[in-house]
Amino acid sequence: MNKPPSIRSLILFLVLLAIFGVFGAKYMLGKHSASTTDQLAIVWPNIAGMPAQERAFLVELALTCNVVARQPVRAEVIDCLRSTTAQMQPGANQRLDRLIQEAPPAAQPR
């Protein structure tokens, strides 16, 4: 006859599962965050040096439209960001347009 697992072993298993979940979630969030920043850096190579409010605005747009699911091409990134400004507060589209105008021009393919 099999003996059921003890309460101590069940608690240990749940603690290990929780620890694994926390580290897995941190890894996935970090990877997603890096991918989002990489996509935004296609349009704004100096994204890390931007003022925090502007960077946060762009990241919010990028996360809302799921920019990492798009092709890593300047036009795709901009199209994705524009698709979410209509759902945001008034003036978001103008703010995005200003940031796009301030972005360095796209490199010409050779």
MIDREN-377654 format. One record per atom (N, C-alpha, C, CB): residue number from 1; residue in three letters; atom name; x, y, z. Coordinates in steps of 0.2 Angstrom, whole numbers. Glycine has a CB too. Layout:
<sites>
num:residuo:atomo:c1:c2:c3
NUM:Ala:CA:X:Y:Z .
...
</sites>
This chain:
<sites>
num:residuo:atomo:c1:c2:c3
1:Met:N:4:-6:0 .
1:Met:CA:0:0:0 .
1:Met:C:4:6:0 .
1:Met:CB:-5:0:6 .
2:Asn:N:3:11:-4 .
2:Asn:CA:7:17:-5 .
2:Asn:C:5:22:0 .
2:Asn:CB:6:20:-12 .
3:Lys:N:10:25:3 .
3:Lys:CA:9:30:8 .
3:Lys:C:8:37:5 .
3:Lys:CB:15:30:13 .
4:Pro:N:3:41:7 .
4:Pro:CA:2:48:4 .
4:Pro:C:7:52:6 .
4:Pro:CB:-5:51:6 .
5:Pro:N:9:57:2 .
5:Pro:CA:14:62:3 .
5:Pro:C:13:66:9 .
5:Pro:CB:16:67:-3 .
6:Ser:N:18:67:13 .
6:Ser:CA:17:71:19 .
6:Ser:C:16:79:18 .
6:Ser:CB:23:71:24 .
7:Ile:N:13:82:23 .
7:Ile:CA:12:89:22 .
7:Ile:C:18:93:21 .
7:Ile:CB:8:92:28 .
8:Arg:N:23:91:24 .
8:Arg:CA:30:94:24 .
8:Arg:C:32:94:16 .
8:Arg:CB:35:91:28 .
9:Ser:N:32:88:13 .
9:Ser:CA:34:87:6 .
9:Ser:C:30:91:2 .
9:Ser:CB:34:80:4 .
10:Leu:N:23:92:3 .
10:Leu:CA:19:96:-2 .
10:Leu:C:21:103:-1 .
10:Leu:CB:12:94:0 .
11:Ile:N:22:105:5 .
11:Ile:CA:24:112:6 .
11:Ile:C:30:114:3 .
11:Ile:CB:24:114:14 .
12:Leu:N:35:109:4 .
12:Leu:CA:42:110:0 .
12:Leu:C:41:111:-7 .
12:Leu:CB:47:105:2 .
13:Phe:N:37:106:-10 .
13:Phe:CA:36:106:-17 .
13:Phe:C:33:113:-19 .
13:Phe:CB:31:100:-19 .
14:Leu:N:28:115:-16 .
14:Leu:CA:24:122:-17 .
14:Leu:C:29:128:-17 .
14:Leu:CB:18:123:-13 .
15:Val:N:34:128:-12 .
15:Val:CA:39:133:-11 .
15:Val:C:43:133:-17 .
15:Val:CB:42:132:-4 .
16:Leu:N:46:127:-19 .
16:Leu:CA:50:126:-25 .
16:Leu:C:47:129:-31 .
16:Leu:CB:53:119:-25 .
17:Leu:N:41:127:-32 .
17:Leu:CA:37:129:-38 .
17:Leu:C:36:136:-38 .
17:Leu:CB:30:125:-38 .
18:Ala:N:35:139:-32 .
18:Ala:CA:34:147:-32 .
18:Ala:C:40:150:-34 .
18:Ala:CB:31:149:-25 .
19:Ile:N:46:148:-31 .
19:Ile:CA:53:151:-32 .
19:Ile:C:54:150:-40 .
19:Ile:CB:58:147:-28 .
20:Phe:N:53:144:-43 .
20:Phe:CA:54:143:-50 .
20:Phe:C:49:148:-54 .
20:Phe:CB:52:136:-52 .
21:Gly:N:43:149:-52 .
21:Gly:CA:39:154:-55 .
21:Gly:C:41:161:-55 .
21:Gly:CB:32:153:-52 .
22:Val:N:43:163:-49 .
22:Val:CA:46:170:-49 .
22:Val:C:52:171:-53 .
22:Val:CB:48:171:-41 .
23:Phe:N:56:167:-53 .
23:Phe:CA:62:168:-57 .
23:Phe:C:61:167:-65 .
23:Phe:CB:68:163:-55 .
24:Gly:N:56:163:-66 .
24:Gly:CA:54:162:-73 .
24:Gly:C:50:168:-76 .
24:Gly:CB:50:156:-74 .
25:Ala:N:46:171:-71 .
25:Ala:CA:42:177:-73 .
25:Ala:C:47:183:-74 .
25:Ala:CB:37:179:-68 .
26:Lys:N:52:184:-70 .
26:Lys:CA:57:189:-70 .
26:Lys:C:61:189:-77 .
26:Lys:CB:62:189:-64 .
27:Tyr:N:63:182:-78 .
27:Tyr:CA:67:181:-84 .
27:Tyr:C:62:183:-90 .
27:Tyr:CB:69:174:-85 .
28:Met:N:56:181:-91 .
28:Met:CA:52:182:-97 .
28:Met:C:50:190:-97 .
28:Met:CB:46:178:-96 .
29:Leu:N:49:193:-91 .
29:Leu:CA:48:200:-92 .
29:Leu:C:54:204:-94 .
29:Leu:CB:45:203:-85 .
30:Gly:N:60:202:-92 .
30:Gly:CA:66:205:-94 .
30:Gly:C:67:205:-101 .
30:Gly:CB:72:203:-90 .
31:Lys:N:66:199:-103 .
31:Lys:CA:67:197:-111 .
31:Lys:C:62:201:-115 .
31:Lys:CB:66:190:-112 .
32:His:N:56:202:-113 .
32:His:CA:51:205:-116 .
32:His:C:52:213:-116 .
32:His:CB:44:204:-113 .
33:Ser:N:54:215:-110 .
33:Ser:CA:56:222:-110 .
33:Ser:C:62:224:-114 .
33:Ser:CB:58:224:-103 .
34:Ala:N:67:220:-115 .
34:Ala:CA:73:221:-119 .
34:Ala:C:71:221:-126 .
34:Ala:CB:78:216:-118 .
35:Ser:N:66:216:-128 .
35:Ser:CA:64:216:-135 .
35:Ser:C:60:222:-137 .
35:Ser:CB:59:210:-136 .
36:Thr:N:56:225:-132 .
36:Thr:CA:52:231:-134 .
36:Thr:C:57:237:-135 .
36:Thr:CB:47:232:-128 .
37:Thr:N:62:237:-130 .
37:Thr:CA:67:243:-131 .
37:Thr:C:71:242:-138 .
37:Thr:CB:71:243:-125 .
38:Asp:N:72:236:-140 .
38:Asp:CA:76:235:-146 .
38:Asp:C:72:237:-152 .
38:Asp:CB:78:227:-147 .
39:Gln:N:65:236:-152 .
39:Gln:CA:61:238:-157 .
39:Gln:C:60:245:-157 .
39:Gln:CB:54:235:-156 .
40:Leu:N:60:249:-152 .
40:Leu:CA:59:256:-151 .
40:Leu:C:66:259:-154 .
40:Leu:CB:57:258:-144 .
41:Ala:N:71:256:-152 .
41:Ala:CA:78:258:-154 .
41:Ala:C:79:258:-162 .
41:Ala:CB:83:254:-151 .
42:Ile:N:75:255:-165 .
42:Ile:CA:75:255:-173 .
42:Ile:C:73:262:-175 .
42:Ile:CB:70:250:-176 .
43:Val:N:68:265:-172 .
43:Val:CA:66:272:-173 .
43:Val:C:70:277:-169 .
43:Val:CB:59:273:-172 .
44:Trp:N:71:276:-163 .
44:Trp:CA:75:281:-158 .
44:Trp:C:81:277:-156 .
44:Trp:CB:70:283:-153 .
45:Pro:N:87:277:-159 .
45:Pro:CA:93:274:-157 .
45:Pro:C:95:276:-150 .
45:Pro:CB:98:275:-162 .
46:Asn:N:93:282:-148 .
46:Asn:CA:95:285:-142 .
46:Asn:C:90:285:-136 .
46:Asn:CB:97:293:-142 .
47:Ile:N:85:279:-137 .
47:Ile:CA:80:279:-132 .
47:Ile:C:82:278:-125 .
47:Ile:CB:76:272:-134 .
48:Ala:N:88:276:-124 .
48:Ala:CA:90:275:-117 .
48:Ala:C:92:282:-114 .
48:Ala:CB:96:271:-116 .
49:Gly:N:93:287:-118 .
49:Gly:CA:95:294:-116 .
49:Gly:C:89:299:-116 .
49:Gly:CB:101:296:-120 .
50:Met:N:84:296:-118 .
50:Met:CA:78:301:-119 .
50:Met:C:75:302:-112 .
50:Met:CB:72:297:-123 .
51:Pro:N:72:308:-111 .
51:Pro:CA:69:310:-104 .
51:Pro:C:64:304:-102 .
51:Pro:CB:65:316:-105 .
52:Ala:N:64:303:-96 .
52:Ala:CA:60:297:-93 .
52:Ala:C:52:297:-95 .
52:Ala:CB:60:297:-86 .
53:Gln:N:49:303:-96 .
53:Gln:CA:42:304:-98 .
53:Gln:C:41:302:-105 .
53:Gln:CB:40:311:-96 .
54:Glu:N:46:304:-109 .
54:Glu:CA:45:302:-116 .
54:Glu:C:46:295:-117 .
54:Glu:CB:50:306:-121 .
55:Arg:N:51:292:-114 .
55:Arg:CA:53:285:-115 .
55:Arg:C:47:281:-112 .
55:Arg:CB:59:283:-111 .
56:Ala:N:44:283:-106 .
56:Ala:CA:38:279:-104 .
56:Ala:C:32:280:-108 .
56:Ala:CB:36:282:-97 .
57:Phe:N:31:285:-111 .
57:Phe:CA:26:286:-116 .
57:Phe:C:27:281:-122 .
57:Phe:CB:25:293:-119 .
58:Leu:N:33:281:-125 .
58:Leu:CA:34:276:-130 .
58:Leu:C:33:269:-128 .
58:Leu:CB:41:278:-133 .
59:Val:N:36:267:-122 .
59:Val:CA:35:260:-120 .
59:Val:C:28:258:-119 .
59:Val:CB:39:260:-114 .
60:Glu:N:24:263:-116 .
60:Glu:CA:17:262:-115 .
60:Glu:C:13:260:-122 .
60:Glu:CB:13:268:-112 .
61:Leu:N:15:264:-127 .
61:Leu:CA:12:263:-134 .
61:Leu:C:14:256:-136 .
61:Leu:CB:14:269:-138 .
62:Ala:N:21:255:-136 .
62:Ala:CA:24:249:-138 .
62:Ala:C:21:243:-135 .
62:Ala:CB:31:249:-137 .
63:Leu:N:20:243:-128 .
63:Leu:CA:17:237:-125 .
63:Leu:C:9:236:-127 .
63:Leu:CB:18:238:-117 .
64:Thr:N:6:242:-128 .
64:Thr:CA:-1:242:-129 .
64:Thr:C:-2:239:-136 .
64:Thr:CB:-4:249:-129 .
65:Cys:N:2:240:-141 .
65:Cys:CA:1:238:-148 .
65:Cys:C:5:231:-149 .
65:Cys:CB:3:243:-153 .
66:Asn:N:9:229:-144 .
66:Asn:CA:13:223:-144 .
66:Asn:C:18:223:-150 .
66:Asn:CB:8:217:-145 .
67:Val:N:22:228:-150 .
67:Val:CA:27:230:-155 .
67:Val:C:31:224:-156 .
67:Val:CB:31:236:-153 .
68:Val:N:33:220:-151 .
68:Val:CA:37:214:-152 .
68:Val:C:34:209:-157 .
68:Val:CB:39:211:-146 .
69:Ala:N:28:209:-158 .
69:Ala:CA:25:204:-163 .
69:Ala:C:25:207:-170 .
69:Ala:CB:17:203:-161 .
70:Arg:N:28:213:-171 .
70:Arg:CA:29:216:-178 .
70:Arg:C:36:215:-180 .
70:Arg:CB:27:223:-178 .
71:Gln:N:36:216:-187 .
71:Gln:CA:43:215:-190 .
71:Gln:C:47:221:-187 .
71:Gln:CB:42:215:-198 .
72:Pro:N:54:219:-186 .
72:Pro:CA:58:224:-184 .
72:Pro:C:60:229:-189 .
72:Pro:CB:65:221:-181 .
73:Val:N:56:233:-192 .
73:Val:CA:56:238:-197 .
73:Val:C:54:244:-195 .
73:Val:CB:53:235:-204 .
74:Arg:N:57:250:-196 .
74:Arg:CA:55:257:-194 .
74:Arg:C:47:258:-196 .
74:Arg:CB:59:262:-197 .
75:Ala:N:45:257:-202 .
75:Ala:CA:38:258:-203 .
75:Ala:C:33:254:-199 .
75:Ala:CB:37:257:-211 .
76:Glu:N:35:248:-198 .
76:Glu:CA:31:243:-194 .
76:Glu:C:30:246:-187 .
76:Glu:CB:33:236:-194 .
77:Val:N:36:248:-184 .
77:Val:CA:36:251:-177 .
77:Val:C:32:257:-177 .
77:Val:CB:43:252:-175 .
78:Ile:N:32:261:-181 .
78:Ile:CA:29:268:-181 .
78:Ile:C:21:266:-182 .
78:Ile:CB:31:273:-187 .
79:Asp:N:20:262:-187 .
79:Asp:CA:13:260:-188 .
79:Asp:C:9:257:-182 .
79:Asp:CB:12:255:-194 .
80:Cys:N:13:253:-178 .
80:Cys:CA:11:250:-172 .
80:Cys:C:9:255:-167 .
80:Cys:CB:16:245:-170 .
81:Leu:N:14:260:-166 .
81:Leu:CA:13:265:-161 .
81:Leu:C:7:269:-163 .
81:Leu:CB:19:269:-160 .
82:Arg:N:6:271:-169 .
82:Arg:CA:1:275:-171 .
82:Arg:C:-6:272:-170 .
82:Arg:CB:2:277:-179 .
83:Ser:N:-6:265:-171 .
83:Ser:CA:-12:262:-170 .
83:Ser:C:-15:262:-163 .
83:Ser:CB:-11:254:-172 .
84:Thr:N:-11:264:-158 .
84:Thr:CA:-14:264:-151 .
84:Thr:C:-15:271:-149 .
84:Thr:CB:-9:261:-147 .
85:Thr:N:-13:276:-152 .
85:Thr:CA:-14:283:-150 .
85:Thr:C:-21:285:-150 .
85:Thr:CB:-9:288:-154 .
86:Ala:N:-25:282:-155 .
86:Ala:CA:-32:284:-155 .
86:Ala:C:-36:282:-149 .
86:Ala:CB:-35:281:-161 .
87:Gln:N:-33:277:-145 .
87:Gln:CA:-36:275:-139 .
87:Gln:C:-34:278:-133 .
87:Gln:CB:-35:267:-139 .
88:Met:N:-29:283:-134 .
88:Met:CA:-26:286:-128 .
88:Met:C:-29:293:-127 .
88:Met:CB:-19:286:-129 .
89:Gln:N:-26:297:-122 .
89:Gln:CA:-29:303:-121 .
89:Gln:C:-28:308:-127 .
89:Gln:CB:-25:306:-115 .
90:Pro:N:-32:313:-127 .
90:Pro:CA:-31:318:-132 .
90:Pro:C:-24:321:-133 .
90:Pro:CB:-36:324:-132 .
91:Gly:N:-21:322:-138 .
91:Gly:CA:-15:325:-139 .
91:Gly:C:-9:319:-140 .
91:Gly:CB:-13:329:-133 .
92:Ala:N:-11:313:-139 .
92:Ala:CA:-6:307:-139 .
92:Ala:C:-3:307:-146 .
92:Ala:CB:-9:301:-137 .
93:Asn:N:-8:308:-151 .
93:Asn:CA:-5:307:-158 .
93:Asn:C:-1:313:-160 .
93:Asn:CB:-12:307:-163 .
94:Gln:N:-2:319:-157 .
94:Gln:CA:3:325:-159 .
94:Gln:C:9:323:-155 .
94:Gln:CB:-1:331:-156 .
95:Arg:N:9:321:-149 .
95:Arg:CA:15:319:-145 .
95:Arg:C:19:314:-149 .
95:Arg:CB:13:317:-138 .
96:Leu:N:16:309:-152 .
96:Leu:CA:20:304:-155 .
96:Leu:C:23:307:-162 .
96:Leu:CB:15:298:-157 .
97:Asp:N:19:311:-165 .
97:Asp:CA:21:314:-171 .
97:Asp:C:27:318:-170 .
97:Asp:CB:16:319:-175 .
98:Arg:N:27:322:-164 .
98:Arg:CA:33:326:-163 .
98:Arg:C:39:322:-161 .
98:Arg:CB:32:331:-156 .
99:Leu:N:38:316:-158 .
99:Leu:CA:44:312:-156 .
99:Leu:C:47:309:-163 .
99:Leu:CB:42:306:-151 .
100:Ile:N:42:307:-167 .
100:Ile:CA:44:304:-174 .
100:Ile:C:48:309:-178 .
100:Ile:CB:38:302:-178 .
101:Gln:N:46:315:-178 .
101:Gln:CA:50:321:-181 .
101:Gln:C:57:322:-178 .
101:Gln:CB:46:327:-181 .
102:Glu:N:57:321:-171 .
102:Glu:CA:64:322:-168 .
102:Glu:C:68:316:-169 .
102:Glu:CB:62:324:-161 .
103:Ala:N:66:311:-171 .
103:Ala:CA:70:305:-172 .
103:Ala:C:75:305:-178 .
103:Ala:CB:65:298:-173 .
104:Pro:N:81:302:-177 .
104:Pro:CA:85:303:-183 .
104:Pro:C:82:300:-189 .
104:Pro:CB:92:300:-181 .
105:Pro:N:84:302:-195 .
105:Pro:CA:81:299:-201 .
105:Pro:C:83:292:-202 .
105:Pro:CB:83:303:-207 .
106:Ala:N:79:288:-205 .
106:Ala:CA:81:281:-206 .
106:Ala:C:87:280:-211 .
106:Ala:CB:75:277:-210 .
107:Ala:N:91:275:-209 .
107:Ala:CA:97:274:-213 .
107:Ala:C:95:271:-220 .
107:Ala:CB:102:269:-209 .
108:Gln:N:99:274:-225 .
108:Gln:CA:97:272:-232 .
108:Gln:C:101:265:-233 .
108:Gln:CB:100:277:-237 .
109:Pro:N:97:260:-236 .
109:Pro:CA:100:253:-237 .
109:Pro:C:105:254:-242 .
109:Pro:CB:95:248:-239 .
110:Arg:N:111:250:-242 .
110:Arg:CA:116:251:-247 .
110:Arg:C:115:245:-252 .
110:Arg:CB:123:250:-244 .
</sites>
